[in-house]
Amino acid sequence: MALKRMVLQIGMGTDIRGADYTKAAVRALRDALWHNSLSIADAAGLSVDSMQVEVTIGIPRPDRVDKQAVLAVLPHGTGTVRVVEGGLEIPNDAGTNTTVIANAAAVVRLDID
């Protein structure tokens, strides 16, 4: 058997006032996942916990993201998190705060023929 890409889910998350990069990343992954109810594993005769999920987060300051907090969002299967530079930072007019926007991509793979 071989791992095959079955699903690509995408989402966006923000932290409007706190400049919390992890919060924006978690919200982006939740946005990607919570708009779906995947039955692909069931359709293939596999457990939902057999899903392998590769998460990529695009955010302006990758070093400020807690990967374990992002990984904890996954309801099923096992996963990996890669954080890359992307997304947006938008400072307020006074320059005292920043809105952070993160993008998430979650690739679901199953081990099938």
C-alpha atoms as one frame of an Amber mdcrd trajectory, in Angstrom:
protein
   0.000   0.000   0.000   1.010   3.630  -0.407   0.047   6.966   1.081  -2.261
   8.793  -1.309  -3.431  12.361  -1.126  -7.186  12.311  -0.698  -8.196  15.795
   0.452  -6.881  19.369   0.508  -8.604  21.723   2.925  -7.769  25.428   3.190
  -8.637  28.069   5.750  -7.884  31.494   7.138  -7.637  32.677  10.730  -7.040
  35.999  12.432  -6.146  37.550  15.729  -7.559  41.035  15.343  -6.187  42.796
  18.413  -3.743  40.594  20.254  -1.008  39.914  17.701  -1.138  36.282  18.835
   0.362  34.253  15.995  -0.580  30.887  17.476  -4.197  31.960  17.935  -4.384
  33.045  14.276  -2.783  29.753  13.137  -5.162  27.646  15.246  -8.138  29.574
  13.898  -6.918  29.065  10.326  -6.699  25.287  10.767 -10.091  25.198  12.492
 -11.532  27.148   9.562 -10.101  24.575   7.156 -11.362  21.569   9.101 -14.657
  22.653  10.619 -16.372  23.301   7.281 -16.156  19.632   6.352 -17.256  16.237
   7.494 -14.842  13.837   5.887 -16.137  10.357   5.250 -13.250   9.433   2.954
 -11.667   7.042   5.487 -14.988   5.269   6.051 -15.538   5.035   2.297 -12.140
   3.346   1.965 -12.950   0.943   4.814 -10.433   2.568   7.162 -10.621   4.136
  10.596 -10.711   7.940  10.770  -7.627   7.663  12.946  -5.715   6.203   9.984
  -5.705   9.638   8.332  -2.318  11.309   8.111  -2.650  15.084   7.973   0.083
  17.419   6.774  -0.648  20.947   7.974   1.084  23.997   6.521   0.560  27.384
   8.140   1.518  30.609   6.352   2.057  33.468   8.805   4.341  36.530   8.920
   6.409  35.357  11.895   6.645  31.552  11.815   8.842  31.399  14.915   5.963
  32.760  17.048   3.645  29.795  16.373   3.299  26.953  18.874   3.169  23.944
  16.550   1.829  21.646  19.269  -1.156  23.957  19.844  -1.903  23.842  16.109
  -1.516  20.055  16.005  -3.932  19.719  18.939  -6.719  21.001  16.657  -6.767
  17.764  14.635  -9.762  15.680  15.748  -8.607  12.437  14.111  -5.524  10.795
  12.739  -1.932  11.847  13.143  -0.373  14.988  11.834   2.616  17.155  11.204
   2.794  20.940  11.208   5.076  23.063   9.052   5.028  26.838   9.533   6.232
  29.054   6.702   6.356  32.770   6.051   3.095  34.074   4.618  -0.151  35.648
   5.741  -0.391  39.306   6.724   0.289  41.734   9.537  -1.820  44.892   9.557
  -0.841  47.552  12.110  -3.483  49.879  13.511  -3.311  53.595  12.730  -1.719
  54.428  16.072   0.977  51.788  15.578   0.143  50.267  18.952  -1.345  46.960
  17.818  -1.343  44.535  14.916  -3.903  42.267  13.293  -2.407  38.925  12.261
  -3.816  36.838   9.407  -2.761  33.213   8.926  -3.515  30.768   6.131  -3.736
  27.007   6.599  -3.574  24.074   4.220  -4.330  20.563   5.470  -3.522  17.646
   3.184  -5.166  14.368   4.231  -3.452  11.164   3.134  -4.562   7.559   3.496
  -2.567   4.379   3.066  -4.500   2.666   0.255  -3.896   0.707  -2.943
